[in-house]
Amino acid sequence: MNSFIQFLLVISFICYDGIDPSPQKKLTKKQKGIIESLVSFADSLNGKTKSSSIILTKIATLKNDNVEFMPFYHLDIDKFYKDPTPENLLLSLYQPDTLAMLLLREKADTSYLLIVQKQNSHWIPNILMQDFGKNIQNVKDKIPDIKNADFKIFQFEHLYFYSYINKKEQIYEDMRGNILTPKMMCNKLFTIIDAIKEAAEKGEILYL
């Protein structure tokens, strides 16, 4: 429940105008189940707090064609650190079972990102980032052949990166739009992990 409270604090300042009804990619049975679980959760809490009533109403009225599930991955830090090569970097990315990333569309030029978490058998809102949603859409729009680009979003600690193929080349990109080659990406991650491990040995925490 704490994660949901954080979620409300983040989105209580965001205004919604209505979601763009344009058709999206067909959802799987599991993805539809996640939406149904979110709607059920919102229905169970809607009206209990004034600050959250509008927000929960929006979640409660989510439609399948308003939502696009993002290919969301985490980095297995230990696996990558043992062999920090471009080939192993891709092998070190995995999809978490208890998290999902949803891109929700408002008007044609507006999107926001919702990360949801599975608790027991239920899915609940965790984090919402409006700017991140717009960023994702901008990145996807600039990739010529997005359907065959093997587009991924992966999380490392509190950092997010994009991975995709463009003109037969593996590309990485950070949230600021900086393009990295596979070697550059590996060097960046390895350097950060090294710094994290060094800080941990000193009993310190490295804030990224």
Stockholm file with secondary structure:
# STOCKHOLM 1.0

chainA/1-208         MNSFIQFLLVISFICYDGIDPSPQKKLTKKQKGIIESLVSFADSLNGKTKSSSIILTKIATLKNDNVEFMPFYHLDIDKFYKDPTPENLLLSLYQPDTLAMLLLREKADTSYLLIVQKQNSHWIPNILMQDFGKNIQNVKDKIPDIKNADFKIFQFEHLYFYSYINKKEQIYEDMRGNILTPKMMCNKLFTIIDAIKEAAEKGEILYL
#=GR chainA/1-208 SS CHHHHHHHHHHTTCCCCCCCCCCCCCCCHHHHHHHHHHHHHHHHHTTSCGGGHHHHHHHHTCCGGGEEECCEEEECHHHHHHSCSHHHHHHTEECCSSEEEEEEECSTTCEEEEEEEEETTEEEEEEEEHHHHHHHHHHHHHCTTGGGSCCEEEEETTEEEEEEEETTEEEEEETTCCEECHHHHHHHHHHHHHHHHHHHHTTCCCCC
#=GC SS_cons         CHHHHHHHHHHTTCCCCCCCCCCCCCCCHHHHHHHHHHHHHHHHHTTSCGGGHHHHHHHHTCCGGGEEECCEEEECHHHHHHSCSHHHHHHTEECCSSEEEEEEECSTTCEEEEEEEEETTEEEEEEEEHHHHHHHHHHHHHCTTGGGSCCEEEEETTEEEEEEEETTEEEEEETTCCEECHHHHHHHHHHHHHHHHHHHHTTCCCCC
//
